[in-house]
Amino acid sequence: ATQNIYSAGTVDQIPKELACGYLYGHWWSIPVPDIDRCDYLVVLGANPMVSNGSLWMVPDFRGRARELQQRGGKIVTLDPRKTETAKASDRHHFIRPGSDAVFLLGLLNEFFAQGAHPATHLIDHLSGWQEIERMANQFPPERISKFCGIEAHDISQIANELLENDKAALYGRCGTTMQQFGTLTSWLIELVNIVAGNLDRSGGTMFAKPPAFSQTTRGISGKGPGITPGIRHSRVREYPDMRGEFPISTLAEEIETAGENQVKALITLAGNPVRSAPNSARLAKALSSLEFMLSIDIYLNETTKYADVILPSASHFEREHYDFFLGNFSTRNVARYSPPLLDRKEDQPSDWEIVLQLASIISGLGTLDEASLKLTEDHVISGAIDLATMDGGPLEKIDIETIIAALKKNSGVSRMLDLELRMGPYGDMFGACPSGLNLGSLMEHPEGIDLGALQPRLPEILRTPSGKIEMAPRALCAEVEKVAAQVESERGTNLKLIGRRDVRSNNSWLHNLPVLAKGPERCTLQINPDDAATLKIADGDQAEVTSNISRVIAIVEICSDMMSGVVSLPHGWGHDEPDTKLSIAGARPGVNYNRLADDKFLDGPSGTAALNGIPVEIRKFDLER
C-alpha cells in the first residue's frame, strides 16, 4: 500500500491540529468557543460569519453573535480586511499579515505583567507555565505595536478584557493557520485561552464530546502516548508526515523527482488540488507527467482533466450523510443523520463501494462481485468489532454475537455508523444502556438530536504522556526565536496578498452552480484607496499581480475594508482551463490565487504552505504595453 497520502487538511488546518496535539495529546482535541454562554469573543484571522465556523461547527453564527451582544457581550475582530464578521463586531482592528504570533505574545506579556496565575480549575493540569512566562517577557506591547500595526494601548485593552471576563474566548482560523508561522500562532491562541483561565469552562473555550468516530473519547482517560509527527518523511525535502499525511506542498516534487519511490500514479477523491495547492501551475504540469491517474469525482475540472479514468460516484443527494469529523469541533454536542434524498440507479456505486473495489484490485484480488463485496464489507466490520471488544475497548464486556446480530439490519457505511454510535459516549452499548443512541433512534429524528451544551472535559480528554497540558513543547518554543527576529526587521515595500471567503463560494466546489454563480463579480483584487492612488489604479481596472513565482491579471475593486499595504483575492477560482466541463464557472472564471503561492514558503513545523501574507507587486495592466 502507498504511504504517500495528501488531503485538504494539509492545505489549511494541520498547524492547528499539530499545536493542539502537542498540548492536549491528540490531533483532534481542539477546543472551540462556547459562544452560547460567552460574553467576550475575540476573532483573529477568521470569518465565521461567512464560513459558519471552520474547525468550529457553529450554525447560524450571525444569530448567535447577535444574541451574545444582546446579553451585553462584545465581539472584537482583528483582521487585515474588515470582513463580514468584523462589520458585525463591536470593534475591529487591522493587523498586519503574518504578525499574529507576535500580537499573541504581546497579549501573554500583558497577562503576566498583570500578575496572571493558573486558574483554579486548571492548576493541577498544567505543565510549563514558567517557561511560557519567560518566553513572553520579551514582547511588551510597546515593542511590538508597530510591527503588528496595532496601537500598544489597544493590545493592552484586549488583554485586560480577556483577563477580566470569566466568559471570554479567543478564536483564530485560516488567517492564523495558512501563514509562515501557522503552528506557532495556533499554539499561542491556545496559550492565551489557558493563561487567561478561559479554557474548559462555560463561556470560554471547551472541548466537544462527539457521539461517534472520535478518538478523543476512547482509550485511558487523562493520559496517553501523545502525538508523534514525523514517523515518516517525504522523499525529496524530508518533510515530516502529520498523522500519516504529507503536506500537499510536497506533491509536485515527489512526482517530478526521479528515483526510488517516485510518485508515478495518483488517485484523487473529490479534490481539486490544481486549484487549492500552492504553486498550482507546477502541480498541473506534474500531474500531466504521471504514468496513470484515477479520479473519483462528479466534475471534469482543472484536476480531473489529467486523469486517465474518472469514476463518478453517487451525488450528494443520492447517498446518506453523517459528519463524523466536524463533530469534534461542534459548539454543542449533536448527532444528525441525513438519508439519501434521491434514489440511486442500480449501477451507480457510492464512494465506499468504489474504494473497496479499488482496494481489492490493488491488492491483487481483482474486481469484486456483489457477494465478494459483501464479504469484504463484513471483513472490515469484523475488524472494527475485534478492536472494540478487546481488553480496554468500549465493548469489551459485550458478547460479539450480540453485536453482529444487532448490526445486521444495516449495510455498508450505515452499519459502521451504527456500530460507532452504539459504542460511543451516548450509545446504547448494544442493550446495556437501553435509552442510549443507535442509528435507528437517530433516524427517528431527521432534525438531529441535541445532546446538550459543552461540558468540562479536563483531565479526561488529555492523552499526553505526562497526563497534563504540555504548554511548552520544545519544537514550538524554538519557533518563538524565529518570529522574534522579525520584529526588528524592516516592513519592506511589498504589498501583502491575503485570501478571503465568500458566502456563496466553498473553495472551487460551488462555482458551477447557477443559483450561486449569479450576482456581481466576486473574484476581484480588493485594494485600499490610498494604495490604489499611489499605484494610479482605478476601480474596475485590470491589475497585474506578481509574486516571486508567477503572475495573474485581476479586476480591481477599490475597497476601504482593506488595510493599507494589503490586497486580497478569493481562493479557488481560475476556471478558464481548456478540456474541462464547467460551463457555468467558465463563463466567469476569475483568476487562480494559488499560482502566486510559492510551494517553498511554508510553516516550518507542519510544512503547510503560507497562502496568506504573500509578498506581491502590483501595477496597472495595459494590453498595449
C-alpha positions in Angstrom: 0.0 0.0 0.0 1.2 3.5 -0.7 2.4 5.7 2.1 2.1 8.9 0.0 -1.2 10.4 1.3 -2.3 14.0 0.9 -5.5 15.8 1.8 -7.2 19.1 2.0 -6.3 19.2 5.7 -2.6 19.8 4.8 -3.7 23.0 2.9 -5.3 24.8 5.8 -5.7 23.0 9.2 -2.7 20.9 10.1 -1.0 23.7 12.1 -3.9 23.8 14.4 -4.0 20.0 14.8 -0.3 19.9 15.4 -0.4 22.6 18.1 -3.3 21.1 19.9 -1.8 17.6 19.6 1.3 18.8 21.4 -0.8 20.5 24.1 -3.5 18.0 24.7 -2.3 14.7 23.3 -4.5 14.2 20.2 -4.7 15.8 16.8 -8.4 16.5 17.1 -8.5 17.7 20.7 -9.3 21.2 19.5 -11.3 23.4 21.9 -13.9 25.8 20.4 -15.6 29.0 21.8 -18.7 28.2 23.9 -20.4 31.1 22.1 -23.9 30.5 23.5 -22.6 31.3 27.0 -19.7 33.6 26.0 -19.7 37.4 26.9 -16.4 38.4 25.2 -15.3 36.9 21.9 -12.0 37.8 20.1 -11.9 36.7 16.4 -8.4 36.6 14.9 -7.9 36.0 11.2 -11.2 34.2 10.8 -14.6 35.0 9.2 -17.2 32.7 10.8 -20.0 35.0 9.6 -19.3 33.5 6.2 -17.8 30.1 7.0 -20.2 29.3 9.9 -17.0 28.3 11.7 -14.0 26.3 10.4 -12.7 23.7 12.8 -15.6 25.1 14.8 -19.1 23.9 13.8 -21.3 26.8 14.7 -24.5 27.0 12.7 -26.1 30.5 12.4 -23.0 32.3 13.7 -24.8 35.6 12.8 -27.7 34.8 15.1 -25.5 33.5 17.9 -23.3 36.6 17.7 -26.3 38.9 17.9 -27.6 37.0 21.0 -24.1 37.4 22.6 -24.3 41.2 22.0 -27.9 41.4 23.2 -27.0 40.0 26.6 -24.3 42.7 26.9 -21.3 40.9 25.5 -18.8 42.1 22.9 -17.1 40.8 19.8 -13.7 42.1 18.8 -12.2 41.2 15.4 -8.6 41.5 14.2 -8.1 41.1 10.5 -6.2 42.8 7.6 -9.6 43.1 6.0 -12.8 44.4 7.5 -14.7 41.2 7.0 -18.3 40.4 7.3 -17.6 39.2 10.9 -15.7 42.5 11.6 -18.6 44.6 10.4 -20.9 42.9 12.9 -18.4 43.2 15.7 -18.2 45.9 18.4 -14.6 46.7 17.4 -12.3 45.9 14.6 -8.6 46.3 14.4 -6.4 46.0 11.3 -3.5 43.6 11.9 -0.5 43.2 9.6 -0.5 39.8 7.8 2.0 37.4 9.5 2.2 39.3 12.7 -0.5 37.3 14.6 2.1 35.3 16.6 3.8 38.5 17.8 0.4 40.0 18.7 -0.5 37.0 20.8 2.9 37.1 22.5 2.1 40.7 23.4 -1.2 39.5 25.0 0.7 37.0 27.0 3.2 39.6 28.1 0.4 41.8 29.3 -1.2 38.9 31.2 1.9 38.2 33.1 2.5 41.9 33.7 -0.9 41.9 35.4 0.1 39.0 37.6 -1.7 36.2 35.8 -1.6 32.9 37.6 -3.1 29.5 36.8 -6.9 29.4 37.2 -8.1 27.1 40.0 -9.8 24.7 37.6 -6.6 24.3 35.5 -3.8 24.5 38.1 -3.5 20.7 38.5 -3.4 20.1 34.8 -0.7 22.4 33.6 3.0 21.8 32.8 5.4 24.5 31.5 3.8 27.7 33.0 7.2 29.2 34.0 8.7 28.6 30.5 5.8 30.5 28.9 6.2 33.4 31.3 9.9 33.7 30.5 9.2 33.5 26.8 6.6 36.3 26.8 8.8 38.7 28.7 10.5 39.9 25.5 7.2 41.0 23.8 5.8 44.1 25.6 3.0 45.8 23.6 5.2 48.9 23.2 7.9 46.9 21.4 5.6 45.0 19.0 3.0 47.6 18.2 4.5 49.0 15.0 5.3 45.5 13.7 1.6 44.4 14.2 0.1 47.6 13.0 -2.0 47.9 16.3 -1.6 50.6 18.9 0.0 49.4 22.1 -2.9 50.6 24.2 -5.3 48.5 22.0 -3.2 45.4 22.6 -3.3 46.1 26.4 -7.0 46.7 26.3 -7.8 43.4 24.6 -5.5 41.6 27.1 -7.2 43.2 30.0 -10.7 42.4 28.7 -9.7 38.7 28.2 -8.4 38.6 31.8 -11.2 40.4 33.4 -14.1 38.5 31.8 -14.6 34.9 33.1 -16.7 34.1 30.0 -14.2 35.0 27.3 -12.7 33.2 24.3 -10.2 33.8 21.5 -10.7 32.1 18.1 -8.5 32.0 15.1 -8.6 30.2 11.8 -7.4 30.3 8.2 -5.6 33.7 8.6 -3.7 32.1 11.5 -3.0 28.7 10.1 -2.3 29.4 6.4 0.8 31.5 7.1 4.5 31.4 7.7 4.0 30.9 11.5 0.8 28.9 11.4 1.7 26.3 14.0 3.2 28.9 16.3 0.2 31.1 16.1 -2.2 28.2 16.6 -0.3 27.2 19.8 -0.3 30.8 21.1 -4.0 31.1 20.7 -4.4 28.1 23.0 -1.9 29.6 25.5 -3.8 32.9 25.6 -7.0 31.0 26.5 -5.2 28.9 29.0 -3.3 31.7 30.8 -6.4 33.9 30.9 -8.1 31.0 32.6 -10.8 30.6 29.8 -10.0 27.0 28.7 -12.5 24.3 29.7 -15.1 26.5 31.4 -18.5 27.7 30.5 -18.4 30.7 28.1 -14.7 30.1 27.3 -13.2 27.5 25.0 -14.4 24.0 25.5 -14.0 20.5 24.0 -16.9 18.8 22.2 -17.8 15.2 23.1 -18.8 13.7 19.7 -21.2 10.8 19.7 -19.2 8.7 17.1 -15.9 8.3 15.3 -13.8 10.2 17.8 -10.5 9.0 19.3 -10.8 11.7 22.0 -13.5 9.6 23.8 -11.5 6.4 23.7 -8.6 4.9 25.5 -7.4 5.6 29.0 -8.8 8.9 30.2 -6.4 11.6 31.2 -3.2 10.1 29.8 -1.8 8.6 26.6 1.0 8.4 24.2 0.5 11.9 22.8 1.1 12.6 19.1 4.2 11.5 17.0 4.7 13.8 14.0 7.4 12.7 11.6 7.1 8.9 11.8 7.9 9.1 8.1 9.4 11.9 5.9 8.8 13.0 2.4 11.3 11.6 -0.1 12.7 14.9 -1.6 12.6 17.6 1.0 12.2 15.2 4.0 9.2 17.0 5.5 7.6 15.0 8.4 4.2 13.4 8.0 1.4 14.6 10.1 -1.0 11.9 11.3 0.1 9.8 8.2 -0.3 12.6 5.6 2.4 14.6 3.8 2.0 18.3 3.1 0.3 19.0 -0.3 3.2 21.4 -0.8 5.5 18.4 -1.5 3.4 16.6 -4.0 4.7 18.2 -7.2 8.3 17.5 -6.4 7.5 13.9 -5.4 6.1 13.4 -8.9 8.9 15.3 -10.8 11.9 13.8 -9.0 13.1 10.5 -10.3 14.4 7.8 -8.0 13.2 5.1 -5.7 9.6 5.5 -4.5 8.9 8.3 -7.0 5.2 9.1 -7.3 4.1 7.8 -10.7 0.4 7.2 -10.2 -2.2 9.1 -8.3 -5.8 8.6 -7.1 -7.8 11.7 -6.2 -11.1 11.6 -4.4 -13.4 14.7 -4.8 -10.4 17.1 -4.5 -9.2 19.9 -6.8 -5.6 20.4 -5.8 -4.7 22.2 -9.0 -6.9 25.0 -7.6 -6.0 24.5 -3.9 -2.3 23.6 -3.7 0.5 26.2 -3.7 2.3 26.8 -7.0 -0.6 25.2 -8.8 0.9 25.7 -12.2 3.8 23.5 -11.2 1.4 20.8 -9.8 -0.6 20.9 -13.0 2.5 20.2 -15.1 3.5 17.4 -12.7 0.1 15.7 -13.0 0.4 15.8 -16.8 3.6 13.7 -16.4 2.1 10.9 -14.4 2.0 7.4 -15.8 -1.5 6.9 -14.5 -4.1 8.9 -12.7 -7.6 8.0 -11.5 -10.2 10.4 -10.1 -13.3 9.7 -8.2 -15.4 12.8 -8.9 -18.6 14.2 -10.4 -16.8 17.0 -12.2 -14.4 17.3 -15.1 -12.4 20.1 -13.6 -8.9 21.6 -13.5 -7.5 18.5 -11.7 -9.6 15.6 -13.1 -8.8 16.7 -16.7 -5.4 15.0 -16.2 -7.0 11.7 -15.1 -6.9 8.6 -17.4 -10.1 7.4 -15.8 -12.8 9.3 -13.9 -15.3 7.3 -11.8 -18.3 9.4 -10.9 -19.8 8.3 -7.6 -23.3 8.9 -6.3 -24.1 12.6 -5.9 -24.6 14.2 -2.5 -28.3 13.8 -2.8 -28.1 10.1 -3.6 -26.2 9.0 -0.5 -26.6 9.2 3.2 -24.6 11.6 5.3 -23.2 11.8 8.8 -20.5 14.3 9.6 -18.0 12.4 11.7 -15.2 14.9 11.5 -16.8 18.3 12.5 -18.5 16.7 15.5 -15.1 17.0 17.2 -15.4 20.8 17.0 -19.1 21.5 17.5 -20.4 24.4 19.5 -22.9 21.9 21.0 -22.8 18.1 21.2 -25.2 16.9 18.4 -25.9 13.9 16.2 -27.6 14.2 12.9 -28.1 11.6 10.1 -29.4 12.6 6.6 -30.8 9.8 4.5 -30.5 10.0 0.7 -33.0 12.4 -0.9 -32.9 10.7 -4.3 -32.8 7.0 -5.3 -29.6 5.8 -6.8 -29.5 3.9 -10.1 -28.7 0.2 -9.6 -25.4 0.5 -11.4 -24.3 3.7 -9.6 -21.9 3.0 -6.7 -21.2 5.1 -3.7 -17.7 6.3 -2.7 -17.2 3.5 -0.2 -18.1 0.8 -2.8 -15.7 2.3 -5.3 -12.9 2.5 -2.7 -13.5 -1.2 -1.6 -13.3 -2.3 -5.2 -10.1 -0.4 -5.8 -8.5 -1.8 -2.7 -9.4 -5.3 -3.9 -7.9 -4.7 -7.3 -4.7 -3.1 -6.0 -4.2 -6.0 -3.5 -4.4 -8.5 -6.4 -7.9 -9.9 -5.7 -9.5 -8.4 -8.8 -12.9 -6.9 -9.2 -15.4 -8.0 -6.6 -18.8 -9.3 -7.5 -21.8 -8.4 -5.3 -21.2 -11.4 -2.9 -17.5 -10.7 -2.6 -18.1 -7.1 -2.0 -20.4 -8.1 0.9 -17.7 -10.4 2.3 -15.1 -7.6 2.1 -17.5 -5.3 3.9 -18.1 -8.0 6.6 -14.3 -8.3 7.0 -14.0 -4.5 7.6 -16.8 -4.5 10.2 -15.4 -7.6 11.9 -12.0 -5.9 12.3 -13.7 -2.9 13.9 -15.7 -5.2 16.2 -12.5 -7.1 17.2 -10.8 -3.8 18.2 -13.9 -2.6 20.2 -14.2 -5.9 22.1 -10.5 -6.3 23.0 -9.3 -5.7 26.6 -9.8 -2.0 27.3 -12.1 -1.5 24.3 -15.5 0.2 24.7 -17.3 -3.1 24.1 -15.0 -5.5 26.0 -17.9 -6.8 28.1 -20.4 -7.2 25.2 -20.8 -10.6 23.5 -19.6 -10.5 19.9 -22.6 -12.5 18.6 -24.9 -9.9 20.2 -23.1 -7.1 18.3 -23.1 -8.9 15.0 -26.8 -9.7 15.2 -27.7 -6.1 16.1 -25.8 -4.7 13.2 -27.3 -7.0 10.5 -30.2 -4.7 9.8 -27.8 -2.2 8.1 -25.1 -2.4 5.4 -22.1 -0.5 4.2 -21.3 2.7 5.8 -24.6 2.7 7.7 -23.5 -0.5 9.5 -20.2 1.1 10.5 -22.1 4.3 11.7 -24.5 2.1 13.8 -21.5 0.4 15.4 -19.8 3.7 16.2 -23.0 5.3 17.6 -23.8 2.3 19.8 -20.3 2.2 21.4 -19.9 6.0 21.7 -20.2 8.1 24.8 -24.0 8.4 24.3 -24.6 4.9 22.8 -26.9 2.1 23.9 -23.9 -0.3 24.2 -25.9 -3.0 22.4 -28.6 -3.1 25.1 -26.5 -2.4 28.2 -27.8 1.2 28.1 -31.3 0.9 26.6 -32.0 4.6 26.3 -28.7 5.2 24.5 -28.1 6.2 20.9 -28.1 4.0 17.8 -28.7 4.6 14.2 -32.4 3.6 14.4 -33.1 6.1 17.1 -31.2 8.8 15.3 -33.2 8.1 12.1 -36.3 8.8 14.0 -35.1 12.4 14.4 -34.3 13.8 10.9 -33.8 17.2 12.5 -31.0 15.7 14.6 -30.6 15.1 18.3 -29.2 17.8 20.6 -27.0 16.1 23.2 -26.5 19.2 25.2 -24.2 22.1 25.8 -20.4 21.5 26.0 -19.2 20.3 29.4 -15.8 20.5 31.1 -13.6 17.6 29.9 -10.3 18.0 31.8 -8.5 15.9 32.7 -10.4 13.1 30.9 -9.7 14.4 27.4 -5.9 14.5 27.8 -3.8 11.9 26.0 -0.3 13.4 26.8 2.4 11.2 28.3 2.5 13.5 31.4 -1.2 13.5 31.8 -1.1 17.3 31.8 -1.5 20.1 29.3 2.1 20.3 28.0 2.3 24.1 27.5 5.9 24.4 26.4 6.7 21.7 23.7 10.3 22.2 22.6 9.5 22.2 18.9 7.2 25.2 19.3 9.3 27.2 21.8 12.1 27.2 19.2 9.7 28.9 16.7 9.4 31.9 19.1 13.0 32.9 18.5 12.4 32.9 14.7 9.5 35.2 14.9 11.3 37.4 17.5 14.0 38.1 14.9 11.4 39.5 12.5 10.1 42.1 15.0 13.2 44.2 14.4 13.2 43.8 10.7 12.0 46.4 8.2 8.5 46.2 7.0 9.6 46.2 3.4 8.0 47.8 0.3 6.0 44.8 -1.0 2.2 44.7 -0.7 1.0 41.5 1.1 -1.6 39.3 -0.5 -4.3 37.5 1.6 -7.2 35.3 0.6 -10.9 35.7 1.5 -14.1 33.7 1.7 -17.4 34.4 0.1 -20.7 33.2 1.5 -21.7 31.8 -2.0 -18.4 30.0 -2.5 -16.8 27.0 -0.9 -13.3 26.7 -2.4 -13.9 25.8 -6.0 -16.9 23.5 -5.4 -19.8 25.8 -5.8 -18.7 28.0 -8.7 -20.5 25.8 -11.2 -24.0 26.0 -9.6 -26.2 28.7 -11.4 -28.0 29.8 -8.3 -24.7 30.6 -6.5 -22.8 31.8 -9.5 -25.1 34.7 -10.3 -24.7 38.2 -9.0 -21.8 40.6 -9.0 -18.3 39.6 -9.9 -16.7 38.2 -6.8 -13.2 37.3 -8.0 -11.7 40.8 -7.6 -8.5 42.2 -6.3 -9.5 44.3 -3.3 -7.1 47.2 -2.6 -7.1 50.1 -0.2 -7.9 53.5 -1.8 -4.6 55.0 -0.7 -2.6 52.2 -2.2 -4.7 52.4 -5.4 -4.0 56.1 -5.7 -0.2 55.5 -5.2 -0.3 52.9 -7.9 -2.6 55.0 -10.2 -5.1 52.2 -10.5 -8.9 52.9 -10.7 -11.8 50.8 -9.7 -12.6 48.3 -12.5 -9.1 48.5 -14.0 -7.2 45.3 -14.5 -4.0 44.9 -12.4 -1.0 42.6 -12.9 -0.3 40.9 -9.6 3.2 39.4 -9.4 4.8 37.2 -6.8 8.3 35.6 -6.8 7.0 32.7 -8.9 4.1 33.8 -11.1 1.6 36.5 -12.1 -2.1 36.9 -12.6 -4.3 39.6 -14.1 -7.3 40.5 -11.9 -10.1 43.0 -11.9 -9.5 45.8 -9.3 -12.1 46.6 -6.6 -11.1 49.7 -4.6 -12.2 48.9 -1.1 -11.8 50.8 2.2 -12.3 47.5 4.0 -8.7 46.7 3.2 -5.8 47.6 5.4 -3.2 49.8 3.7 -0.4 47.7 2.4 -2.6 44.6 2.0 -4.6 43.3 -1.0 -7.0 40.4 -1.3 -8.1 37.8 -3.8 -10.5 35.0 -3.1 -9.3 31.4 -3.2 -10.4 28.6 -5.6 -11.0 30.5 -8.9 -9.4 30.3 -12.3 -11.9 28.3 -14.3 -10.5 29.1 -17.7 -8.6 25.9 -18.4 -9.3 24.1 -21.6 -10.5 20.4 -21.6 -12.8 21.0 -18.6 -16.6 20.8 -18.4 -17.5 23.7 -16.1 -19.7 25.8 -18.3 -21.2 28.0 -15.5 -17.9 28.5 -13.8 -16.1 29.0 -17.1 -18.4 31.9 -18.0 -16.9 34.0 -15.1 -13.6 32.2 -14.5 -11.8 34.6 -12.2 -8.1 34.0 -11.6 -6.2 31.4 -9.7 -4.8 32.8 -6.4 -2.6 29.8 -5.9 -0.5 30.4 -9.0 1.1 33.1 -6.8 1.8 30.9 -3.8 5.3 29.6 -3.5 5.4 25.9 -2.5 8.7 26.7 -0.6 7.1 29.5 1.5 5.9 27.2 4.4 5.1 27.0 8.0 8.2 25.2 9.3 6.8 22.7 11.8 3.9 21.4 9.7 5.0 22.0 6.1 1.7 23.8 5.4 2.0 26.4 2.6 1.8 30.0 3.6 -1.1 31.0 1.5 -1.6 34.3 3.4 0.9 37.2 3.6 2.4 36.5 0.1 4.7 39.4 -0.9 3.4 40.8 -4.3 4.0 43.7 -6.6 1.1 45.3 -8.4 0.8 47.6 -11.4 -2.0 48.6 -13.8 -2.3 46.1 -16.6 -2.0 47.7 -20.0 -2.8 45.4 -23.0 -0.7 47.7 -25.3 2.4 47.6 -23.1 
